[in-house]
């Protein structure tokens, strides 16, 4: 009887029988309840347009950063790459997206060189100032230039974990060693 119900549930909801249907538990800050991730249409470092809806069916790790960042951005992208390597998840299982918070300096060529340092499946995204500002607002991301001889951008350092259905599920903190990053990425893949 239970097996019949599981098969019917899978058939009617589109879930694979191999996916765990138990509630998702995250170490990071979970969205309760999950909410639709704000849509975007930006230009990928390859020059093609990438919409969040293009990635439906695949978990997405969305980060806002910039190529001249001296610390948070490379540390975050390295932590994501290492976690994906540890759990054996390649670009077909999870996509990593970095949306620039410094579009004046992060050209497509600059983004392409930068994201290549963090392995396959990492995309650098840019767009018009209006599109980017609207996206920052939709995700609650702040980016402010600092003063000084070598200005930097102070920006929101979290990673947004988006599930296969395009739902915001968790805020990840990859630079915190005790964040449970590996487990949270496994959960995003599983649900």
C-alpha positions in Angstrom: 0.0 0.0 0.0 2.8 2.5 1.0 4.7 1.7 -2.2 1.6 2.3 -4.3 1.0 5.7 -2.6 4.7 6.6 -3.2 4.4 5.6 -6.9 1.2 7.7 -7.3 2.8 10.6 -5.5 5.8 10.5 -7.8 3.6 10.2 -10.9 1.4 13.2 -9.9 4.1 15.5 -8.6 6.9 14.7 -11.0 9.2 13.7 -8.3 11.7 10.9 -8.9 11.3 7.9 -6.7 15.0 8.3 -5.9 14.5 11.7 -4.3 14.0 11.8 -0.6 10.6 13.2 0.2 11.3 14.0 3.8 11.4 17.6 4.9 14.6 19.4 4.1 16.8 20.4 7.0 19.6 22.9 6.6 22.5 24.0 8.7 22.4 27.5 7.1 19.5 29.9 7.4 16.5 28.2 5.9 13.7 30.0 4.2 10.6 28.9 6.0 8.5 28.5 4.0 10.5 28.3 0.8 9.8 31.3 -1.5 10.2 31.8 -5.3 13.6 33.1 -6.1 13.4 36.4 -7.8 13.8 35.9 -11.6 16.6 37.4 -13.6 17.9 37.6 -17.1 21.6 38.6 -17.3 24.5 38.2 -19.6 26.9 35.3 -18.8 30.6 35.7 -19.1 30.3 33.7 -22.4 28.1 36.5 -23.9 24.9 34.5 -23.9 21.8 35.5 -22.0 21.1 33.4 -18.9 17.8 33.4 -17.1 17.2 31.8 -13.8 14.4 29.8 -15.4 16.9 28.2 -17.8 18.3 26.4 -14.8 15.1 24.9 -13.6 15.6 21.3 -12.6 19.1 22.0 -11.3 20.1 23.5 -7.9 21.8 26.9 -8.1 24.2 28.5 -5.7 23.9 32.3 -6.3 26.5 34.7 -5.0 27.0 38.4 -5.5 30.6 39.5 -5.7 33.3 41.1 -7.9 36.6 40.1 -9.5 38.8 42.6 -7.7 37.6 41.4 -4.3 40.7 40.7 -2.1 39.1 38.2 0.3 35.4 37.3 0.6 34.7 36.5 -3.1 37.7 34.2 -3.8 37.3 32.6 -0.3 33.6 32.0 -1.0 34.0 30.6 -4.5 36.9 28.4 -3.4 34.8 27.1 -0.5 32.0 26.3 -2.9 34.4 24.5 -5.3 36.0 22.5 -2.5 32.6 21.5 -1.1 31.3 20.4 -4.6 34.6 18.4 -5.1 34.2 16.7 -1.7 30.6 15.6 -2.4 31.4 14.7 -6.0 28.9 17.2 -7.5 29.8 18.5 -11.0 28.3 21.2 -13.2 25.5 18.9 -14.2 24.3 18.6 -10.6 24.8 22.1 -9.3 25.4 25.5 -10.9 27.4 28.3 -9.2 26.6 31.8 -10.3 28.4 35.0 -9.4 26.5 38.2 -10.2 28.9 41.2 -10.3 28.4 44.1 -7.9 31.0 46.0 -9.8 29.7 46.2 -13.4 31.9 49.1 -14.3 35.0 47.0 -14.0 33.7 43.4 -14.4 33.5 43.1 -18.2 32.6 39.7 -19.7 36.3 39.1 -20.4 37.3 39.9 -16.8 34.5 37.7 -15.5 35.5 34.8 -17.8 39.1 34.9 -16.6 38.0 35.2 -13.0 35.4 32.4 -12.8 37.8 30.0 -14.7 39.8 29.9 -11.5 37.0 28.1 -9.7 36.3 25.2 -12.0 33.6 24.3 -14.5 30.0 25.1 -13.8 30.8 28.6 -12.4 29.3 31.5 -14.3 30.0 35.2 -14.0 27.0 37.4 -14.7 26.6 41.0 -15.6 23.9 43.2 -17.0 22.7 46.8 -17.3 22.9 49.0 -14.2 19.1 49.0 -14.0 18.8 45.2 -14.2 21.5 44.7 -11.7 20.2 47.2 -9.2 16.7 45.7 -9.5 18.2 42.3 -8.8 20.2 43.5 -5.8 17.0 44.9 -4.4 15.0 41.8 -5.1 17.5 39.6 -3.2 18.2 42.2 -0.5 21.9 42.5 -1.5 23.9 45.6 -0.6 27.0 46.8 -2.4 28.7 50.0 -1.5 32.1 51.2 -2.7 34.6 52.2 0.0 36.9 55.2 -0.2 40.7 55.2 -0.3 43.5 54.8 -2.7 42.4 51.2 -3.6 38.6 51.3 -3.3 36.8 48.0 -2.6 33.1 47.0 -2.5 31.5 46.2 0.8 28.8 43.7 -0.2 26.5 41.0 1.2 28.6 37.9 1.6 26.0 35.1 1.6 25.2 32.5 -1.0 21.6 31.9 -1.9 20.7 28.2 -2.2 18.0 27.7 -4.8 16.3 24.4 -5.4 15.4 22.6 -8.6 12.0 24.2 -8.6 13.4 27.7 -8.4 12.6 28.2 -4.7 14.9 30.0 -2.3 15.7 27.4 0.4 18.7 28.4 2.3 21.3 31.2 2.9 24.8 29.6 3.0 27.8 31.0 4.7 30.7 29.2 3.0 33.6 31.0 4.7 32.3 29.8 8.1 34.1 26.4 8.6 31.3 25.2 10.9 28.5 26.1 8.5 27.6 22.6 7.3 28.1 23.6 3.7 28.6 20.1 2.3 25.5 18.8 4.0 23.4 21.8 2.8 24.5 21.4 -0.8 23.7 17.6 -0.6 20.3 18.6 0.7 19.7 21.0 -2.2 20.7 18.2 -4.6 18.4 15.7 -2.8 15.2 17.8 -2.7 
